[in-house]
Amino acid sequence: MKLSSQTIEALAQLLDDCAMQAHDTLKITDAHPDMDWDDAYAVQHAMRRRQLQRGARMVGFKAGLTSHAKMRQMGVDTPVFGYLLDSFSVPDGGTCKVGELIHPKVEPEIAFVTKHELKGPGCHLGSVLAATDFVIPAIEVIDSRYRDFKFDLKSVVADNTSAARFVVGGQPMAASGVDLRTVGVVLEKNGEPVAFGAGAAVLSHPAAAVAMLANHLSARGETIPAGSLILSGGITEAVAVKAGDNVTLRVQGMGSTGMRFI
């Protein structure tokens, strides 16, 4: 690590304040170009600690940067990971207040809910499928706290990988009941299809992202508890939304979920 504990706490407070007050900031590596990956996750962890101390509850985790092509483009060999709080959750068919966000975008995802603890090292796709209670359609609302959505990867890790809101719904299915590689998804905005994809866009199989998450957490002394919700990563590009938009995700054989932006 390159940053002092005082600097890490100050950066966590900055990003936490930005999220609470819906205002942006310049990416933090502008002022701290020597920040390393451990520093970035330390800032994220410090922000999580602040939020939990205010009464939020952890409900799971999320993966980002789950496309092989995107990882090659960005010069990394693993996805990035963040956490999910109960305060991020929107009821299926519910509303999301744009005034509480800065520049929201939506991504279609497959969510996993665990029935057993998952831990690394050595977690693999089979481990994930055996520990999965069910999979379910999910829409993640990402909302980087960085001005004009301009950031580098260490800055976005510190910012909890742009996590903001999510909704899950549709028909929960056993992981054995669907081919998560070939399952098709359609993201609609205001009744019009705006993005299409299949599960294989996420590391060739969405469960691979969950396995990488478990191994990542293991290196930091954490596990994925039973009952966790895990967003496995965007299947398509992110789509910008604004007040008045209605967004629906339809997943082949798994029904649909959606939310309205007000």
ABEGO torsion letter per residue (X at the ends): XABBAAAAAAAAAAAAAAAAAGBBBBBAAAABAABBAAAAAAAAAAAAAAAAAAGBBBAEBBBBGABAAAAAAAGBABBBBBBBBAAABBBBGBBBBAAABABBBBBBBBBBBBABBBBOBGBBAAAAAAABABBBBBBBBBBBABBGGBBBAAAAAAAGGGBABBBBEEBBBBAAABBAAABBBBBBBGGBBABBBBAAABGGBAAAAAAAAAAAAAAAGBBBBBGBBBBAEBABBBBBBBBGBBBBBBBBGAEBBBBBBX
